[in-house]
Amino acid sequence: MEQNTVPGRDHAMGQPSQTTNEFARLQALAGYDILDTPREREFDDVADLAAEICGTAIAVVNFIGDGRQFFKAEVGLGVRETPLETSFCRQAILQSDFLYVPDAARDPRFACNPLVTGEPGLRFYAGALLKTEDGHPVGTVCVLDTRPRELTERQQAGLRRLARQTMALLEARRNARAQQIQKELQERILDSATDYVIIAMNRSGRVTRWSAGAERVLGWREEEMLGDPAHVFFTPEDREAGQPEIEMELALKEGFAPDERWHLRKGGERFWANGELMPLKGADGTVQGFVKILRDRTRQRAEAAERSASELRFRSLVEVSPQVVWFGNAAGDITYCNPTWYAYTGLTPGDTGGDGWAGVIHPEHREQVLGVWKQAVATQGPYEVEIPFRRASDGAYRWFLARGKPVRGEGGRVESWIGIAIDIHDRRQAEDDLRQAREQLRLAVDATGTGVFDYDLVADELKWDARILSFYGLPPDAPVDLNVHLARVHPDDLARADEAVRAAVDPDGDGVYDVTYRTVAPEDGTERWVSAKGQTLFDDGRPVHLIGFARDVTEGRRAEQVLRETEERYRLVSRATNDAIWDWNLAANHLLWNEALQTAHCHRPEDVEPTGDWWIGHIHPEDRARIHATIHAVIDGTGTVWTDEYRFLRADGSYADILDRGYVIRGEGGRAVRMIGAMFDITERKRAEERQRLLAGELQHRVKNTLALVQAIASQTLRGANDVNEMREAFAARLISLGRAHDILTQANWTEAPIGEVAEGALSVHRQAEASRIRISGPNVLLSAKAALSLALALHELATNAAKYGALSNEGGMVDLRWLVVHAGDGPRFCLTWSEQGGPPILSPPVRRGFGSRLIERSFAAEIGGEVRLTYAPTGIVCRLEAPLASMQERRDEAVA
């Protein structure tokens, strides 16, 4: 299946020698934005002039796109676009700059072209190449005729000049478009600056450009202001003082004139703005006018005034604050303390500088407090510390909570410090008393083996001691809340535990909390029973605290559970199995069954006689005598265990394969008084054993067939191979393709496989990198094992050849794989077509048949009895496989070879 490549390709390297980068060429063409544009007079003139110079009936200004050619201008043709496959220009872009074909019927490149042999019967072609500055061919200026012609050197030169003129038109067209885009971009940028007033004026101060921002801020529209003096937005007093003229003079002198003052809007409203006026110079440096830029800063000015007033109010609050307030500089030196500090400590402003303020700290805490403060200054972070300060009035020390925070400016740099100190002495005393009471309570609780909980309903905070945490399987330092409690309550007790909390906090209830539930530790699944009791505290009818205790009652609950489980065990076991459990009183011949006799074998309880005779009567007649003999041999002997297999009659008339085991209970003297057993349904196991035997036979047959196919592949690969490495790679690739087909068949138990999966498996290597270039379509057809293997090998050979020589060997080629079932004639037929487009053109069929062609015919034609047709079209290889659908789906029914 070897094929020729297009002229201009390096056969040794498999790479183009002239058109080295089709992608770059298409990118260059796209840069001109010429494809699919309407006709333009300039290009029509080129086509008319080309036809007139060369005296031809047809002339075209043509651009070569991806798989098509677009006619920007044409004379005598009547269409704007044609496919590329039969195009003369396809050859023209491979030339250096000119293609001349006096008689196409005598030129081997075009003699078989449908446009020559059929309509419109073209015989003459001459085309001058359109090349970019980078040498990329993008099209042609060409002339055509239906009769052979000769062109003079002057006519040829004229055609080349027209090509150069066309490229000049393209460049001018692209430059004009770029300039227009740049102009529109500048306009959009100017109009998008809606927060800024931007006004352009001539030298006399009259408006030449009024931005969208000027319209939004000032209120006048551009059409109202064009040509008028720009000073209308100045206040009357500024206009009277000649401020607009002063700004223009300053801008001419200094290069700009700052502007920060009140201005007017169209409606007469005043606003504060800042900006500047700058001279607008031309390319020669002369002043052409001015540009004025303003920004409304009214809100910012008002905010600044508000900040000043706020700072004044803040300073006043600090002065009268009952708490200590202080300020410091960036280095940490105290620069201000409010009067509260001096009244409490008795210090003066002179005593507070440096570390002087620390003299009123209790000596035992002074070093630690100063260390905290200096660390905060060094790290520039906030701090919080409790400090005992000495009171000047009586010398007593009281506890204060001091907090400090750095004040940062722009860029995050610390500019100063601010802090407060709050008297917390009474609170600390209360906390100490509370701690002592809690310690006493803890000791009492430990003595009783219970744990304590405290649920703050207002703050939604839940506190457990270490013992209650252990009830939930949590470590002593684990954080808890109501969600932790609910997440570790046993799911069966969750609703009850949650309802107990709701009832306890109900203002209409008695506030009592009393519930027993199980906890589950997710870490190891440990369950514990917990009994909790508590009381809710209410404040004006609102629940505020739920306080109580809990203890572990697991041992008592487990003892109760063991007793219940013992009583239920036998009943649950007999109901939990699908095995028919029987209990036979031998003395009374009374036999009882569990529910499985109905669920497994569909015998209704009312239809079952409780006797051993009923059971024996439902054993298959061929097994009955044997079972009767074996079971009575155990009963009448001294054994205790009986086991056997037999067929048992179901209620629907079918028989189940049964493995039965029974255990004899003997009384005094060793006489059998009772027998208990279970019937195990082994029907599925018996069927599985039979399927395994059949599958082993089928596998033996498939292995033999596969080995025969591998032997044929090896023989064909080795025959005529000269290069060992090439032979090894080809053989390995074919075996891999065969292996993928085997994988698909194995998934279907070697019976049949969908054609879509077979095709995907055979082409998977190529579709990983070229998924969009291999299109697959067709109905869902199930193939037999032999047909699947043959088709997989054929597709593998076609894809490998396409990757080496055909449509997958370049960047633009495509493969179309389609199949269908045709219902006609003697029976439905399976038809598959592999067609390639966009690869290197095939100028002539190969001189010899490659192994790929022979392998396709061997694997498909010989094995399936189908037909193989290979067509070497100029656009690419077309392979058609056809066979009766019955032969594609034929399956072997024998289990062994």
Secondary structure by P-SEA (a helix, b strand, c coil): cbbbbccccccccccccccccaaaaaaaaaaaccccccccaaaaaaaaaaaaaacccbbbbccccccccccccccccccccccccccaaaaaaacccccccccccccccccccccccccccccbbbbbbbccccccccccccccccccccccaaaaaaaaaaaaaaaaaaaaaaaaaaaaaaaaaaaaaaaaccccbbbbbccccccccccaaaaaaccccccccccccccccccaaaaaaaaaaaaaaaaaaccbbbbbccccccccbbbbbccbbbbbbccccccccbbbbbbbaaaaaaaaaaaaaaaaaaaaaaaaccccccccccccccccccaaaaaaaccccccccccccccccccccaaaaaaaaaaaaaacccccbbbbbbbccccbbbbbbbbbbbbbcccccccccccccccaaaaaaaaaaaaaaaaaaaaaaaaacbbbbbbcccccbbbbcaaaaaaacccccccccaaaaaaaccccaaaaaaaaaaaaaccccccbbbbcccccccccbbbbbbbbbbbbbbccccccbbbbbbbbaaaaaaaaaaaaaaaaaaaaaaaacccbbbbbcccccbbbbccccccccccccccccccaaaaaaaccccaaaaaaaaaaaaaacccccccbbbbbbcccccccccbbbbbbbbcccccccccccccccaaaaaaaaaaaaaaaaaaaaaaaaaaaaaaaaaaaaacccccaaaaaaaaaaaaaaaaaaaaaaaaaccccccaaaaaaaaaccccccccccbbbbbccccccaaaaaaaaaaaaaaaaaaaccccccccbbbbbbbbbbbbccccbbbbbbbbbccccccccccccccaaaaaaaaaccccccbbbbbbbcccbbbbbbbccccccccccccccc
